[in-house]
Every structure is written in C-alpha cells, then in structure tokens.
C-alpha cells in the first residue's frame, strides 16, 4: 500500500469517526425527544388533542383548503384573524394522510414537540460554553414545562411557530459564519414562513434585522444590502397574505380594536407569566412589574455588552435577541391593539429562549471559579436548585395529568362536551335548519364541530353597528349553548328583548331558536 493510499485510508477513517461522533453527540437529544413525544401522548391519550375556538378555526380552514383550495372557515368567510400557513400545514397533512386535523392533531403535536426538544438540544450542543449536565437539565425543563405541555396538547399554531423559531436560530447562526447570500436567503425563507404562521412572526424578522445591524464582521454597505434582501424576502409572504385578506373581506387582519390595557398593566401580566413559569407562588405577583422590567433590561444589557465586545455571532446571543424582541413586541402591541389578556399561551414562543437566556451563563461562570472545590460547590448548588425547580414543576404537571386523564383536555374534546346532551342532539337534527336562513350562535365553532354547518357569531355588544345589522334581519336561527358564557357577546336575553324567539329544538345544555321580526 502506497503512502498516498495509507493517507487516504486514515483520512476516511478520521472522517467517518467524526461523522459518527457528530451523531453520537445528539443521541441524548434524540432520547429526550422521544420522552417529549411520550409526554404529549400522556396528555392527549384520553380525549385526543384539545380543541378551542381557535383550533376549530384552523381545522375548518384546513379542511376547506383540502376540499376547495381556499381557506374558508366555519363562518363561511376566509380566515383573516390568523395567517394561512398553519391551516395550509394541517390541510396538506389531511390530504396526504386522509385523516382530518381534529383526529390527527394529537399525533401531529407529538411529533412537533419531539422536534422542538431535539432541535433545542442541537442548539445547546453548539453553545460556546457547552455543558452536558446543563443541556440535560434544560431539556428536562422544556419537556416538563406546563406552558409547553399545554400548548402541545391543543391544536394551536404556536406548536409549529415555536419550531420555526428554533429553525431560524440555527439558520441565522450558519449565516453569521459565512455571510453568504445563499445562507441569508435560507434565513429569510424560514422567517417568511413564520410570518404567515403567526402574525407575531414579524418578531423573527425584527430579530434578524437587529442582529444584522449589530454584526461587526461585515461592512456597513454590506449590512444595508443584506438588510434589504432579508427584509424583502421575509415580508413577502405576509404582504401577499394581507393583500389577499383585504381583497376577500376588506380587512387585512380581521376586526381589531384599540387596546384597553396600558403599558404598565401589560408589563405586569408578562411578569405574572414569568413568575408562573418559575414555579413561584402568587405572592410574587406583587413584584411582577419589577420582575419583567429587570429581566428585559438585563437581557438588553447583555446583548449591548456582547455587541460592544464584538461577540454577537453565537447561538446564545441569537436566542437572547429573539427573547428581547418577542417580549417587547407582545408588551407594546398589547398596549396598542386589543386582544386577549397577555397569558402563557401568548408568551409561549418566548419560553425556551427566555429559559436559555437566563441560564446559559451558568456553565461559563462555573468554569471560571477557582479553586476546584469552590467550582464544584457552586455547580452543585446550581444543579440542586434546578432539580428543586423541576420537582415543583412536575407536581403541577401531575395534577394537570390527573385531571385530564379523567376528563380530557379542556375544551371541545373533554367530557363536559363529549358527554353533554346538546352536542349529540345537534348532530342528529341538522335537518332543523333551512339552507337559505342564516345561523347565529354564541359558539359558532361548536356548531361547525357538531353539524358541519357554517354559522356566524352573535355580535359583540360593543360593536353597535353590527348589533343593529343583526337585529335588522328578517329571519335567522340562534343556536345557544348555555354553558359557554361570553360577557362580550350580546346575550339571549338581549336578543329576546328585540326579537321574537321561538324554541324549535334543544336539550339539557342548550336550545335552538327561530327568530322572526315582530
């Protein structure tokens, strides 16, 4: 054997060994991903995936896309309040598997959560200060997080969006090590898809633009060129989505009202969610504004310091940047536009980035401590503290699992719904409704789930023009669910005060009315 052949053999052997080691380093992430898959199985095995009004909006749009090629919901109108990619994602799975999203949702979420766990492990494996024990503790915290377990128990777009955020982090890190147009386009495409998965996907675009601006390894001229390329591609699909919405319904993102919660109140809500994530008692909510402020300012300070030190192109810093941009966006947007009170679901895409942002410094600090005795003592205290936090979190998880294993995931898939009398009644009596008479309900998504019929939500009491238009109709049906009270909607008593209502059907939990002008 010649020297060249020996060298070639040794090179191939080393290459194969490196390739094997690369897969081996992610074996633990794969094992944790399998555990994550099983965790979602436990929470969805009794009643299937959780179904909320939003879930059924996605599912109905997905089924209509599979059947008709467009995104019409159970209201009979195109989906506008949410962007189109998640229904498209569900519709493609429906088309390929021939299983509708409601039935397939639990399995979809198990795979998505497993992918989130594995991708998180992949990212942490490449931290500047890598620690195997740290990685394992964080992966455990992700798997047992009540916030994420709730998200992945429901048919919600956050399940896909969170994974897209992690893909963005990986793609952007690769871009910062090549600064090529090709790698930038990959980041931009992932960002564009995230923008039409959730409107909050603009935070991914904002993170990318911010990091390009802060990057010290490229010239100012190149920054401008890359910002233009990245921004143009990232926003393209969202612009198409919004234009389509405007042409189809006259509203780009559905009906939006001005906020009724000020900035400080929204900061307080963010703080309460962070306290809840940290397994703190309700007493800590007295300091919620301080908690949220300190964390946001600290992360901004770290990002500024890393920029000044020209150390911005690491996984840790990309993660911190997203946590800052997403947290700021939610607080500011909630202070401008009215939507549901800031809660764990709204902030869930921030959970993993915030968890990593607040802990990724620990391995580096521990290594810098001398002598070794003190180093091991500090590391031991950190590990014990993390394990105590995870133990308290598991207690919360167990209580929720104990409830849901008996009654199902809350919403339209739990026993309070499945074992009701009114839902089966509607399924058997779809012939009550004439096709030329509009149907209204206080839960129009439930009407679609039971009957497959399109219906409209009764008007919000604050939208007087909609209320007047509703009462002006000559004839309509009202399907009223007694247990689904919503104080923002006009009540059945309000309707009865303005219109004659005739009971034409019903069961224990609700009634069907025919309304005709007096």
C-alpha positions as CSV (number, residue, x, y, z in Angstrom):
1,X,0.0,0.0,0.0
2,X,1.4,3.4,-1.0
3,X,1.8,6.4,1.3
4,X,-1.0,8.1,-0.6
5,X,-3.3,5.2,-0.1
6,X,-2.5,5.0,3.6
7,X,-3.1,8.7,4.0
8,X,-6.4,8.4,2.2
9,X,-7.4,5.5,4.3
10,X,-6.5,7.3,7.5
11,X,-8.4,10.5,6.4
12,X,-11.5,8.5,5.6
13,X,-11.3,6.7,8.9
14,X,-11.0,10.0,10.8
15,X,-13.8,11.5,8.7
16,X,-16.1,8.5,9.5
17,X,-15.2,8.7,13.1
18,X,-16.0,12.4,13.2
19,X,-19.3,11.8,11.5
20,X,-20.1,9.0,13.9
21,X,-19.3,11.3,16.9
22,X,-21.5,14.0,15.4
23,X,-24.4,11.7,15.5
24,X,-23.4,10.4,18.9
25,X,-23.4,13.9,20.4
26,X,-27.0,14.3,19.5
27,X,-28.1,10.9,20.8
28,X,-29.1,12.3,24.1
29,X,-31.2,14.9,22.3
30,X,-33.0,12.1,20.4
31,X,-33.7,10.3,23.7
32,X,-35.1,13.4,25.3
33,X,-37.2,14.0,22.1
34,X,-38.7,10.5,22.5
35,X,-39.6,11.3,26.1
36,X,-41.2,14.6,24.9
37,X,-43.2,12.6,22.3
38,X,-44.4,10.3,25.1
39,X,-45.3,13.3,27.4
40,X,-47.7,14.7,24.8
41,X,-49.1,11.2,24.3
42,X,-49.9,11.0,28.1
43,X,-51.8,14.3,27.9
44,X,-53.7,13.6,24.7
45,X,-54.4,9.8,25.0
46,X,-57.7,10.1,26.8
47,X,-59.6,12.6,24.6
48,X,-57.3,13.5,21.8
49,X,-56.0,16.9,21.0
50,X,-57.5,19.9,22.9
51,X,-59.9,22.0,20.8
52,X,-60.6,25.7,21.4
53,X,-62.4,28.1,19.2
54,X,-59.1,29.0,17.5
55,X,-58.4,25.3,17.0
56,X,-61.6,24.8,15.1
57,X,-61.0,27.9,13.0
58,X,-57.7,26.3,11.9
59,X,-59.3,22.9,11.4
60,X,-62.2,24.2,9.3
61,X,-59.9,26.3,7.1
62,X,-57.6,23.3,6.6
63,X,-60.5,21.0,5.6
64,X,-61.8,23.6,3.2
65,X,-58.4,24.0,1.7
66,X,-58.2,20.3,1.1
67,X,-61.6,20.2,-0.5
68,X,-61.8,23.5,-2.3
69,X,-58.3,25.0,-2.4
70,X,-59.1,28.1,-0.3
71,X,-59.1,29.0,3.4
72,X,-62.8,29.5,4.3
73,X,-63.7,28.8,7.9
74,X,-66.8,27.7,9.6
75,X,-68.1,31.3,9.4
76,X,-68.3,30.9,5.6
77,X,-65.7,33.6,5.2
78,X,-61.9,33.5,4.5
79,X,-59.6,33.2,7.6
80,X,-58.2,36.6,8.3
81,X,-57.7,36.9,12.1
82,X,-54.9,34.3,11.7
83,X,-52.5,33.9,8.8
84,X,-52.7,31.0,6.4
85,X,-49.7,28.7,6.9
86,X,-50.8,26.7,9.8
87,X,-54.2,25.8,8.1
88,X,-52.2,25.0,5.0
89,X,-49.8,22.8,7.0
90,X,-52.8,20.9,8.5
91,X,-54.5,20.7,5.1
92,X,-51.5,19.1,3.5
93,X,-51.3,16.5,6.2
94,X,-55.1,15.9,5.8
95,X,-54.7,15.5,2.1
96,X,-51.7,13.1,2.4
97,X,-53.0,11.0,5.4
98,X,-56.7,11.2,4.7
99,X,-57.2,12.0,8.4
100,X,-58.8,15.3,9.4
101,X,-56.9,17.7,11.7
102,X,-59.1,17.1,14.7
103,X,-58.4,13.4,14.6
104,X,-54.7,13.7,13.6
105,X,-54.0,16.7,15.9
106,X,-52.6,14.7,18.8
107,X,-50.1,12.7,16.7
108,X,-49.1,15.9,14.8
109,X,-48.3,17.6,18.2
110,X,-46.4,14.7,19.5
111,X,-44.0,14.8,16.5
112,X,-43.8,18.6,16.7
113,X,-42.9,18.6,20.4
114,X,-40.3,15.9,19.9
115,X,-38.8,18.0,17.1
116,X,-38.8,21.1,19.4
117,X,-36.9,19.1,22.1
118,X,-34.4,17.6,19.7
119,X,-33.7,21.0,18.0
120,X,-33.3,22.7,21.4
121,X,-30.7,20.0,22.3
122,X,-29.0,20.5,18.9
123,X,-28.7,24.2,19.6
124,X,-27.3,23.8,23.1
125,X,-24.8,21.2,21.9
126,X,-23.2,24.1,20.0
127,X,-23.0,26.7,22.8
128,X,-19.7,28.4,23.4
129,X,-19.8,27.1,27.0
130,X,-21.0,23.6,26.5
131,X,-22.0,21.5,29.4
132,X,-23.7,18.1,29.2
133,X,-25.3,18.4,32.6
134,X,-26.6,21.9,31.8
135,X,-28.0,20.6,28.5
136,X,-29.8,17.7,30.2
137,X,-31.3,19.9,32.9
138,X,-32.6,22.4,30.3
139,X,-34.1,19.7,28.1
140,X,-35.9,18.2,31.2
141,X,-37.2,21.7,32.0
142,X,-38.5,22.0,28.4
143,X,-40.2,18.6,28.5
144,X,-41.9,19.2,31.8
145,X,-42.8,22.9,31.2
146,X,-46.5,23.3,32.0
147,X,-46.6,26.1,29.4
148,X,-45.3,23.9,26.6
149,X,-47.3,20.9,27.7
150,X,-50.4,23.0,27.4
151,X,-49.5,24.4,24.0
152,X,-48.8,20.9,22.6
153,X,-52.0,19.5,24.0
154,X,-54.0,21.8,21.8
155,X,-54.5,22.3,18.1
156,X,-52.8,25.7,18.0
157,X,-50.4,27.4,15.6
158,X,-47.9,28.0,18.4
159,X,-47.0,24.4,18.1
160,X,-45.5,25.0,14.6
161,X,-44.3,28.5,15.2
162,X,-42.1,27.6,18.2
163,X,-40.3,25.0,16.0
164,X,-39.9,27.6,13.2
165,X,-38.2,30.0,15.7
166,X,-35.7,27.3,16.6
167,X,-35.0,26.7,12.9
168,X,-34.4,30.4,12.4
169,X,-31.9,30.4,15.3
170,X,-29.9,27.6,13.6
171,X,-30.1,29.1,10.1
172,X,-29.1,32.6,11.4
173,X,-26.1,31.1,13.2
174,X,-24.9,29.5,10.0
175,X,-25.4,32.8,8.2
176,X,-23.1,34.6,10.7
177,X,-20.3,32.1,9.8
178,X,-20.5,32.6,6.1
179,X,-22.3,35.9,5.4
180,X,-23.3,34.4,2.0
181,X,-26.4,35.4,0.1
182,X,-27.4,31.8,-0.1
183,X,-27.4,31.4,3.7
184,X,-29.2,34.7,4.1
185,X,-31.9,33.6,1.7
186,X,-32.4,30.4,3.8
187,X,-32.9,32.5,6.9
188,X,-35.3,34.8,5.1
189,X,-37.4,32.0,3.8
190,X,-37.8,30.5,7.3
191,X,-38.7,34.0,8.5
192,X,-41.2,34.5,5.8
193,X,-43.0,31.2,6.7
194,X,-43.0,32.1,10.4
195,X,-44.7,35.4,9.5
196,X,-47.6,33.6,7.9
197,X,-47.8,31.0,10.7
198,X,-48.5,33.7,13.3
199,X,-48.6,37.4,12.8
200,X,-46.2,37.6,15.7
201,X,-43.7,36.1,13.2
202,X,-42.7,39.7,12.5
203,X,-40.6,39.3,15.7
204,X,-38.5,36.8,13.9
205,X,-37.9,39.3,11.1
206,X,-37.2,42.0,13.7
207,X,-34.7,39.8,15.4
208,X,-32.9,39.1,12.1
209,X,-32.8,42.7,11.1
210,X,-31.5,43.7,14.6
211,X,-28.7,41.0,14.5
212,X,-27.6,42.0,11.0
213,X,-27.4,45.6,12.2
214,X,-25.4,44.7,15.3
215,X,-23.0,42.4,13.3
216,X,-19.4,43.8,13.4
217,X,-17.9,41.3,10.9
218,X,-19.4,42.9,7.7
219,X,-19.2,46.4,6.3
220,X,-21.9,49.0,6.6
221,X,-22.6,48.8,2.9
222,X,-22.9,45.0,3.0
223,X,-25.2,45.4,6.0
224,X,-27.6,47.6,4.1
225,X,-27.6,45.2,1.1
226,X,-28.3,42.2,3.4
227,X,-31.0,44.1,5.3
228,X,-32.8,44.9,2.0
229,X,-32.5,41.3,0.7
230,X,-33.5,39.8,4.1
231,X,-36.4,42.2,4.7
232,X,-37.8,41.9,1.2
233,X,-38.0,38.1,1.2
234,X,-39.1,37.9,4.9
235,X,-42.1,40.2,4.5
236,X,-43.1,39.0,1.0
237,X,-45.5,36.1,2.0
238,X,-47.1,38.2,4.8
239,X,-47.8,41.1,2.3
240,X,-49.4,38.6,-0.1
241,X,-51.5,37.2,2.8
242,X,-52.6,40.6,3.9
243,X,-53.5,41.8,0.4
244,X,-55.5,38.6,-0.1
245,X,-57.4,39.2,3.1
246,X,-58.1,42.8,2.2
247,X,-59.4,41.8,-1.3
248,X,-61.5,38.9,0.1
249,X,-63.0,40.6,3.2
250,X,-62.0,44.2,3.3
251,X,-59.9,43.5,6.5
252,X,-56.2,42.7,6.4
253,X,-56.1,41.0,9.8
254,X,-59.7,40.8,10.9
255,X,-61.5,43.2,13.2
256,X,-59.1,44.9,15.6
257,X,-60.0,47.3,18.4
258,X,-57.8,49.8,20.3
259,X,-56.2,48.4,23.5
260,X,-57.8,48.9,26.9
261,X,-54.8,47.9,28.9
262,X,-51.9,50.3,29.4
263,X,-48.2,49.5,29.0
264,X,-47.6,49.1,32.8
265,X,-50.5,46.7,33.1
266,X,-49.2,44.6,30.2
267,X,-45.8,44.6,31.8
268,X,-47.4,43.3,34.9
269,X,-49.1,40.5,33.0
270,X,-45.8,39.5,31.5
271,X,-44.3,39.4,35.0
272,X,-47.0,37.2,36.3
273,X,-46.5,34.7,33.5
274,X,-42.7,34.6,34.2
275,X,-43.4,34.1,37.9
276,X,-45.7,31.2,36.9
277,X,-43.1,29.7,34.6
278,X,-40.6,30.0,37.5
279,X,-42.9,28.0,39.8
280,X,-43.2,31.0,42.2
281,X,-46.2,31.5,44.5
282,X,-48.9,34.1,43.8
283,X,-47.3,36.3,46.3
284,X,-44.5,37.0,43.8
285,X,-47.1,38.7,41.5
286,X,-46.8,41.8,43.7
287,X,-43.4,42.3,42.1
288,X,-44.5,41.2,38.6
289,X,-43.7,44.6,37.1
290,X,-40.2,44.6,38.7
291,X,-39.6,41.0,37.6
292,X,-40.5,41.7,33.9
293,X,-38.6,45.0,33.9
294,X,-35.4,43.6,35.4
295,X,-35.4,40.6,33.1
296,X,-36.0,42.6,29.9
297,X,-33.4,45.3,30.8
298,X,-30.9,42.7,31.8
299,X,-31.2,40.9,28.5
300,X,-30.9,44.2,26.6
301,X,-27.8,45.0,28.6
302,X,-26.2,41.6,27.9
303,X,-27.0,42.0,24.2
304,X,-25.5,45.5,24.2
305,X,-22.3,44.3,26.0
306,X,-21.8,41.4,23.6
307,X,-22.2,43.8,20.7
308,X,-19.6,46.1,22.2
309,X,-17.3,43.2,22.7
310,X,-18.0,42.0,19.1
311,X,-19.2,38.7,20.3
312,X,-22.7,38.7,18.8
313,X,-22.5,35.7,16.4
314,X,-23.2,32.9,18.8
315,X,-26.3,30.7,19.4
316,X,-26.6,32.2,22.9
317,X,-26.8,35.8,21.6
318,X,-29.3,34.9,18.8
319,X,-31.5,33.3,21.4
320,X,-31.2,36.4,23.7
321,X,-32.1,38.8,20.8
322,X,-35.3,36.9,20.0
323,X,-36.3,36.8,23.7
324,X,-35.9,40.6,23.8
325,X,-37.7,41.4,20.5
326,X,-40.6,39.0,21.2
327,X,-41.1,40.2,24.7
328,X,-41.0,43.8,23.7
329,X,-43.4,43.2,20.8
330,X,-46.0,41.5,22.9
331,X,-46.0,44.3,25.6
332,X,-46.1,47.1,23.0
333,X,-48.6,45.5,20.7
334,X,-51.0,44.7,23.6
335,X,-50.8,48.4,24.6
336,X,-51.9,49.4,21.1
337,X,-54.3,46.7,19.9
338,X,-56.9,44.9,21.9
339,X,-56.7,41.2,22.2
340,X,-56.8,38.6,25.0
341,X,-55.0,39.4,28.2
342,X,-51.3,38.5,28.0
343,X,-51.0,34.9,29.2
344,X,-48.8,31.9,29.0
345,X,-50.1,30.9,25.5
346,X,-49.2,34.3,24.0
347,X,-45.8,34.3,25.5
348,X,-45.1,30.6,24.9
349,X,-42.7,31.2,21.9
350,X,-40.6,33.1,24.3
351,X,-40.3,30.3,26.9
352,X,-37.3,28.3,25.5
353,X,-35.3,31.5,24.5
354,X,-36.0,33.0,27.9
355,X,-35.1,29.8,29.8
356,X,-31.8,29.6,27.9
357,X,-31.1,33.4,28.1
358,X,-31.5,33.3,31.9
359,X,-29.3,30.3,32.4
360,X,-26.7,29.9,29.6
361,X,-24.2,31.9,31.5
362,X,-24.0,29.3,34.3
363,X,-21.5,26.8,32.8
364,X,-19.2,29.6,31.8
365,X,-19.2,31.2,35.3
366,X,-18.8,27.9,37.0
367,X,-15.7,27.1,34.9
368,X,-14.1,30.4,35.8
369,X,-14.3,29.8,39.6
370,X,-11.1,28.7,41.4
371,X,-10.1,26.6,43.3
372,X,-11.9,23.4,42.1
373,X,-13.5,22.9,45.4
374,X,-15.4,26.1,45.1
375,X,-16.2,25.4,41.5
376,X,-17.8,22.0,42.4
377,X,-19.7,23.6,45.3
378,X,-21.2,26.3,43.2
379,X,-22.1,23.8,40.4
380,X,-23.7,21.5,43.0
381,X,-25.8,24.4,44.4
382,X,-26.9,25.3,40.8
383,X,-27.8,21.7,40.0
384,X,-29.8,21.2,43.2
385,X,-31.7,24.5,42.7
386,X,-32.6,23.4,39.1
387,X,-33.7,20.0,40.3
388,X,-35.9,21.6,43.0
389,X,-37.5,23.8,40.4
390,X,-38.1,20.9,38.2
391,X,-39.6,18.9,41.1
392,X,-42.1,21.6,41.9
393,X,-42.9,21.8,38.1
394,X,-43.5,18.0,38.0
395,X,-46.1,18.4,40.8
396,X,-48.0,20.9,38.7
397,X,-47.8,18.6,35.7
398,X,-49.0,15.6,37.7
399,X,-52.1,17.5,38.9
400,X,-53.0,18.5,35.4
401,X,-52.4,15.0,34.0
402,X,-54.5,13.5,36.8
403,X,-57.4,15.8,35.9
404,X,-57.1,15.3,32.1
405,X,-56.7,11.6,32.3
406,X,-60.1,11.5,33.9
407,X,-61.9,14.3,31.9
408,X,-59.8,15.1,28.9
409,X,-58.0,18.2,27.7
410,X,-60.2,21.2,28.4
411,X,-62.3,22.5,25.5
412,X,-64.4,20.8,22.9
413,X,-62.7,17.4,23.4
414,X,-63.2,16.9,27.1
415,X,-66.0,15.0,28.8
416,X,-68.1,18.1,29.7
417,X,-68.6,18.5,26.0
418,X,-68.4,14.9,24.7
419,X,-70.9,13.6,27.3
420,X,-73.3,16.5,27.0
421,X,-76.8,16.1,25.6
422,X,-76.9,19.1,23.4
423,X,-73.9,18.3,21.2
424,X,-75.3,14.8,20.1
425,X,-78.7,16.4,19.7
426,X,-77.3,18.9,17.1
427,X,-75.5,16.1,15.3
428,X,-78.8,14.2,14.9
429,X,-81.0,17.2,14.0
430,X,-79.2,19.1,11.3
431,X,-82.4,19.0,9.3
432,X,-83.9,21.7,11.6
433,X,-82.0,24.3,9.5
434,X,-83.2,25.6,6.1
435,X,-80.2,26.4,3.9
436,X,-81.4,29.9,3.0
437,X,-81.8,31.1,6.6
438,X,-78.6,32.3,8.4
439,X,-77.5,30.6,11.6
440,X,-76.0,32.5,14.6
441,X,-74.6,31.2,17.8
442,X,-72.7,32.2,20.9
443,X,-70.2,29.4,19.9
444,X,-70.3,29.1,16.1
445,X,-67.2,26.9,16.2
446,X,-69.1,24.4,18.2
447,X,-71.9,24.4,15.6
448,X,-69.4,23.5,12.9
449,X,-67.9,20.8,15.0
450,X,-71.3,19.2,15.7
451,X,-73.1,19.7,12.4
452,X,-70.5,20.8,9.8
453,X,-72.8,23.8,9.1
454,X,-71.4,27.3,8.7
455,X,-72.7,29.9,11.2
456,X,-71.9,33.4,12.5
457,X,-71.0,34.5,16.0
458,X,-73.7,36.7,17.5
459,X,-72.4,40.3,17.6
460,X,-70.1,41.7,20.3
461,X,-72.1,44.1,22.5
462,X,-69.5,46.9,22.0
463,X,-69.9,46.9,18.2
464,X,-73.3,48.8,17.9
465,X,-73.3,48.8,14.1
466,X,-73.0,45.0,14.0
467,X,-75.7,44.7,16.7
468,X,-78.1,46.9,14.7
469,X,-77.4,45.0,11.5
470,X,-78.1,41.7,13.3
471,X,-81.5,42.8,14.6
472,X,-82.5,44.2,11.2
473,X,-82.6,40.8,9.6
474,X,-86.0,39.3,8.8
475,X,-85.3,35.8,9.9
476,X,-82.4,33.7,11.4
477,X,-81.7,30.8,13.7
478,X,-79.9,31.1,17.0
479,X,-78.1,28.1,18.5
480,X,-77.4,28.9,22.1
481,X,-75.0,27.0,24.4
482,X,-76.0,27.7,28.0
483,X,-72.6,26.7,29.5
484,X,-70.4,28.8,27.1
485,X,-70.9,32.3,28.6
486,X,-69.1,35.2,27.0
487,X,-69.7,38.6,28.6
488,X,-68.5,40.4,25.4
489,X,-71.3,39.0,23.3
490,X,-75.0,40.0,23.3
491,X,-77.0,37.6,25.5
492,X,-80.0,35.5,24.6
493,X,-82.0,37.9,26.9
494,X,-80.8,40.8,24.8
495,X,-82.0,39.1,21.6
496,X,-85.3,38.2,23.2
497,X,-85.9,41.8,24.1
498,X,-85.6,42.9,20.5
499,X,-86.9,39.9,18.5
500,X,-89.4,37.2,18.9
501,X,-87.7,33.9,19.7
502,X,-89.4,30.5,19.1
503,X,-87.8,27.4,20.6
504,X,-87.7,24.7,17.8
505,X,-85.4,22.3,19.5
506,X,-82.8,21.7,22.2
507,X,-81.5,19.5,25.1
508,X,-80.2,20.0,28.6
509,X,-77.3,22.3,27.8
510,X,-78.8,24.5,25.0
511,X,-81.6,25.4,22.7
512,X,-82.3,26.1,19.1
513,X,-84.4,29.2,18.4
514,X,-86.0,30.6,15.3
515,X,-86.1,34.4,15.3
516,X,-88.6,36.4,13.2
517,X,-89.4,40.0,13.2
518,X,-92.4,41.1,15.2
